């Protein structure tokens, strides 16, 4: 039986503790233990899983709104949401049964999955698994994860197989992973996104799955039949929208009481501030609406039995990239409008600005997405692996 959970409401239940723990997560460079416990207690860390793994099979709109709420509260919390939740979802949907039982067989276990799916490793096939070696950067959420994702190319009889369909994701117990840290960064400091490596670690076939699969072994949600790429794109979009919305909200509140030096009235009474608040709020709403419409449309098509086409995938990636760029413009304006309040070390505005400009550096939402999508729209390419 599929469980039910109101994702946005569960996220809102974290507002008090996320505010209390934000500074601790920032200083520890990983999300604090009380906040991890609160995430589990809220049900969010298994929310996207298959029902067999305690999940709820929510619709894309609900997932996006949940992530936006988490990122509004704190950029690091939102990033953990878009990293750990899809990683566990993929494990629950795509692992062979033996691996699924190893990770999720005991419903009392709190199994968090994090890491890097990009194939920076290679795995020599042993017939029943792989001898895996490699190193990965920016393993989001790995500091508190029980299993670490490692993307890799298989090697068969000494020959690496580079076909897209053959790229694998391995899930390795954290005890077998060497963490090299490296997470000393401008923003998103509280995400525990450590660098890590493995050297000739045996991973059974049961703890591996094809990275680009859209054929779930369990669960009925259309999200599982769309694969990891769309859910990752939705996560980046929702995260950027959430962080920028926090900055919009904070600067609007600030404007009612702050007067810039030499001004006799508050920011809220200045026509330029009023104009820009309306303009950038409109930009934010348009970006959000584009994400909701585009991802929801693709989800409905897949739910109706249609194939997820390259055009649909291109549409979703463009929506995510545009939402990210629009959010960055929104955040930049809010930061400038707030003046010196936005540069106070440790303030919400200062942290959100650093987080926004760190998270939007991600290659997944770079301008190459636009170029690849346009080539598909124009008929110059039938499909591209980056979409």
C-alpha positions in Angstrom: 0.0 0.0 0.0 1.3 3.4 -0.9 1.8 5.7 2.1 0.6 9.3 2.1 2.5 12.4 3.2 1.9 16.0 2.4 5.4 16.9 1.3 5.2 20.7 1.5 3.5 20.5 4.9 6.3 18.1 6.1 8.9 20.5 4.8 7.1 23.4 6.6 7.3 21.4 9.9 11.1 21.9 9.7 11.0 25.7 9.8 11.9 26.1 13.5 14.7 23.5 13.7 16.2 24.5 10.3 16.6 28.1 11.6 18.0 26.9 14.9 20.5 24.5 13.2 21.6 26.6 10.2 24.7 28.0 11.9 25.7 24.6 13.3 25.5 23.0 9.9 27.5 25.8 8.3 30.3 25.6 10.9 30.4 21.8 10.9 30.4 21.8 7.0 27.6 19.2 7.0 24.0 19.2 8.0 23.7 18.9 11.8 22.6 15.6 13.4 19.4 17.1 14.9 18.4 18.3 11.5 19.0 14.9 9.9 16.9 13.3 12.6 14.2 15.9 12.0 14.2 15.1 8.3 13.7 11.4 9.0 11.0 12.1 11.6 9.2 14.3 9.0 9.2 11.4 6.5 10.9 13.4 3.8 14.1 11.3 3.4 11.9 8.4 2.2 9.2 10.5 0.5 10.3 9.9 -3.1 11.0 6.2 -2.5 9.0 3.4 -4.0 6.1 2.2 -1.6 8.1 -0.9 -0.9 10.8 1.4 0.6 8.4 3.6 2.6 7.7 6.1 -0.1 4.6 8.0 -1.2 4.9 8.3 -5.0 4.1 12.0 -5.1 3.5 14.0 -8.2 6.1 16.3 -9.7 4.3 19.4 -8.6 4.3 18.3 -5.0 8.0 17.3 -5.1 9.0 20.6 -6.6 7.0 22.6 -4.0 8.5 20.5 -1.2 12.0 21.3 -2.4 11.2 25.0 -2.9 10.0 25.1 0.8 13.2 23.4 2.0 15.4 25.8 0.1 13.5 28.8 1.3 14.3 27.8 4.9 18.0 27.2 4.2 20.1 26.6 1.1 22.0 23.7 2.6 18.8 22.0 3.7 17.3 22.4 0.3 20.4 21.0 -1.3 20.3 17.9 0.9 16.7 17.5 -0.2 17.6 17.5 -3.9 20.6 15.2 -3.4 19.6 12.6 -0.8 16.0 12.1 -1.8 16.5 11.3 -5.5 19.5 9.1 -4.7 17.4 6.9 -2.4 14.5 7.0 -4.8 16.7 5.6 -7.6 18.1 2.9 -5.3 14.6 1.9 -4.3 13.3 1.8 -7.9 16.2 0.4 -9.9 18.2 -2.0 -7.8 17.8 -5.7 -8.3 15.8 -7.4 -5.6 18.8 -8.7 -3.6 20.3 -5.2 -3.4 17.0 -3.7 -2.6 16.5 -6.0 0.3 20.1 -5.2 1.6 19.3 -1.5 1.6 15.6 -1.4 2.4 14.6 -4.8 3.7 14.5 -3.6 7.3 11.8 -0.9 7.6 13.4 0.3 10.9 16.7 1.2 9.2 17.2 4.8 8.2 19.1 4.4 4.9 20.3 7.6 3.4 22.0 7.6 0.0 24.3 10.4 -1.3 27.1 11.0 -3.6 28.1 11.5 -7.2 26.6 9.6 -10.1 28.9 11.0 -12.8 31.1 8.1 -14.1 34.4 9.0 -12.6 35.2 5.4 -11.9 35.8 2.1 -13.6 34.6 -1.3 -12.6 36.3 -4.5 -13.8 33.6 -7.1 -14.4 33.9 -10.2 -12.3 30.8 -11.9 -13.6 28.8 -11.4 -10.4 29.8 -7.8 -9.8 32.6 -5.3 -10.3 36.0 -4.4 -8.8 35.5 -0.7 -8.5 38.1 2.1 -8.4 37.7 5.8 -8.9 37.4 9.2 -7.3 34.5 11.6 -7.2 34.2 15.3 -6.3 31.3 17.1 -4.6 29.5 14.1 -3.2 26.5 16.0 -1.9 25.1 14.7 1.4 27.7 12.0 1.8 28.7 13.1 5.4 25.5 11.5 6.8 24.8 8.8 4.1 24.9 5.1 4.8 25.5 4.3 1.2 27.6 6.3 -1.3 26.8 6.5 -5.0 29.7 5.9 -7.4 29.1 6.3 -11.2 31.4 4.2 -13.3 32.1 2.7 -16.7 32.3 -1.1 -16.8 35.5 -2.8 -17.9 35.1 -6.3 -19.6 38.1 -8.4 -20.4 40.3 -5.3 -20.0 38.3 -3.1 -22.3 36.3 -0.1 -21.0 32.7 0.1 -22.3 31.9 3.7 -22.9 28.4 3.3 -24.4 25.8 5.5 -22.6 23.5 2.6 -21.9 26.3 0.8 -20.1 27.2 3.4 -17.5 26.5 2.1 -14.1 25.8 3.5 -10.6 27.2 1.5 -7.7 26.1 1.9 -4.1 29.0 1.3 -1.7 28.7 1.1 2.1 30.4 4.2 3.6 32.8 2.0 5.5 34.4 1.0 2.2 34.8 4.5 1.0 37.8 6.8 1.6 36.7 10.3 2.2 39.2 13.0 1.2 36.9 15.8 2.1 37.9 18.9 0.2 34.6 20.7 1.1 36.0 24.1 1.8 33.8 26.4 -0.3 32.1 29.8 -0.6 28.5 28.6 -0.1 26.5 25.5 0.6 29.0 24.8 3.3 26.5 22.8 5.4 25.9 20.1 2.8 28.8 17.7 3.6 29.6 17.4 -0.1 32.9 15.6 0.4 35.3 14.3 -2.2 35.8 10.5 -1.9 37.5 7.6 -3.6 37.4 3.8 -3.7 40.2 1.4 -4.7 39.4 -2.1 -5.9 36.3 -2.4 -3.8 34.1 -5.3 -4.9 30.5 -4.2 -5.5 28.0 -7.0 -6.3 25.8 -6.7 -9.3 22.8 -6.5 -6.9 24.0 -3.1 -5.7 24.4 -1.6 -9.2 22.0 -0.3 -11.8 22.2 1.3 -15.2 22.5 5.1 -14.7 20.1 6.1 -17.5 17.5 3.4 -16.9 13.8 4.3 -17.1 12.6 0.8 -16.3 11.9 0.5 -12.6 11.8 -2.8 -10.9 9.2 -1.7 -8.4 6.8 1.2 -7.9 4.1 2.7 -10.1 5.0 6.4 -10.3 5.6 7.9 -13.7 8.7 9.6 -12.1 10.4 6.2 -12.0 9.7 5.8 -15.7 11.3 9.2 -16.4 14.7 8.4 -14.9 17.2 10.3 -12.8 17.9 13.1 -15.3 14.5 14.8 -15.1 14.2 14.5 -11.3 17.7 16.0 -11.0 16.8 18.9 -13.3 13.6 19.5 -11.3 15.7 19.5 -8.1 18.1 22.2 -9.4 15.3 24.4 -10.5 13.3 24.0 -7.3 16.4 24.7 -5.2 17.3 27.9 -7.0 13.7 29.0 -6.9 13.6 28.4 -3.1 16.8 30.2 -2.2 15.9 33.2 -4.4 12.4 33.3 -2.9 13.9 33.5 0.6 15.9 36.6 -0.6 12.8 38.2 -2.1 10.8 37.7 1.1 13.7 38.9 3.3 14.3 42.1 1.3 10.6 42.9 1.2 10.4 42.6 5.0 13.6 44.6 5.4 12.4 47.4 3.1 9.6 48.3 5.6 12.1 49.3 8.2 15.4 50.0 6.5 16.4 53.5 5.2 19.6 53.7 3.2 22.2 56.3 4.3 21.0 59.9 3.6 17.5 58.7 2.8 14.6 60.2 4.9 12.3 57.3 4.1 12.3 53.5 4.1 13.2 51.5 1.1 9.6 50.4 0.8 8.6 54.0 -0.1 11.1 54.4 -2.9 9.6 54.0 -6.4 12.6 52.3 -7.7 12.4 49.7 -5.0 8.7 49.2 -5.6 9.2 48.8 -9.4 12.1 46.3 -9.0 10.3 44.3 -6.3 7.3 43.9 -8.7 9.6 43.1 -11.7 11.7 40.5 -10.0 8.7 38.9 -8.2 7.1 38.6 -11.7 10.3 37.0 -13.0 10.3 34.5 -10.2 6.7 33.6 -10.7 7.2 33.1 -14.4 10.2 30.9 -13.9 8.3 28.8 -11.3 5.2 28.5 -13.5 7.4 27.4 -16.4 8.9 24.6 -14.3 5.6 23.4 -13.0 4.0 23.4 -16.4 6.9 21.7 -18.2 7.6 19.0 -15.7 3.9 18.4 -15.1 3.2 18.1 -18.8 5.9 15.5 -19.3 4.8 13.6 -16.2 1.2 13.4 -17.5 2.3 12.2 -20.9 4.4 9.4 -19.3 1.5 8.5 -16.9 -0.7 8.1 -20.0 1.7 5.6 -21.5 3.6 7.9 -23.9 7.4 7.6 -24.4 9.6 10.2 -22.8 10.9 11.8 -26.0 14.1 13.8 -26.5 11.9 16.9 -27.0 10.3 16.5 -23.6 13.7 16.0 -22.0 15.0 19.1 -23.7 12.0 21.1 -22.6 12.5 20.1 -19.0 16.2 20.9 -19.0 15.6 24.3 -20.5 12.9 25.1 -17.9 15.4 24.1 -15.1 18.2 26.1 -16.6 16.1 29.2 -17.1 14.6 29.0 -13.6 18.2 28.8 -12.3 19.3 31.9 -14.2 16.2 33.8 -13.4 16.7 33.0 -9.7 20.3 34.2 -9.8 19.1 37.5 -11.2 16.4 37.8 -8.5 19.0 37.0 -5.8 21.5 39.5 -7.1 18.9 42.3 -7.1 17.7 41.4 -3.6 21.3 41.4 -2.3 22.0 44.8 -3.8 18.7 46.3 -2.6 19.4 45.1 1.0 22.7 47.1 1.1 25.0 46.5 4.0 22.4 44.2 5.8 23.2 41.6 3.1 26.9 41.5 3.8 26.7 40.8 7.6 28.5 37.5 8.2 26.0 34.8 9.1 22.8 36.6 8.2 20.2 34.8 6.2 20.6 37.1 3.2 24.4 36.8 3.2 24.3 33.0 3.5 21.6 32.7 0.8 23.6 34.8 -1.6 26.7 32.7 -1.1 24.6 29.5 -1.5 22.9 30.7 -4.6 26.1 31.6 -6.4 27.7 28.3 -5.4 24.7 26.1 -6.3 24.2 27.7 -9.7 27.8 26.9 -10.8 26.6 23.3 -11.2 27.4 21.9 -14.7 23.9 20.3 -14.9 22.3 23.7 -15.4 25.0 25.3 -17.5 24.4 27.2 -20.8 25.3 24.0 -22.7 21.8 22.8 -21.9 20.3 25.6 -24.0 22.6 24.7 -27.0 21.8 21.0 -26.8 18.1 21.6 -26.4 18.0 24.1 -29.4 19.7 21.5 -31.6 17.0 19.0 -30.8 14.2 21.6 -31.3 15.7 22.6 -34.7 16.0 19.0 -35.8 19.8 19.3 -36.1 20.1 16.4 -33.6 17.7 13.5 -33.0 19.0 13.1 -29.4 21.9 14.1 -27.3 23.3 12.3 -24.2 23.6 15.5 -22.2 19.8 16.1 -22.2 
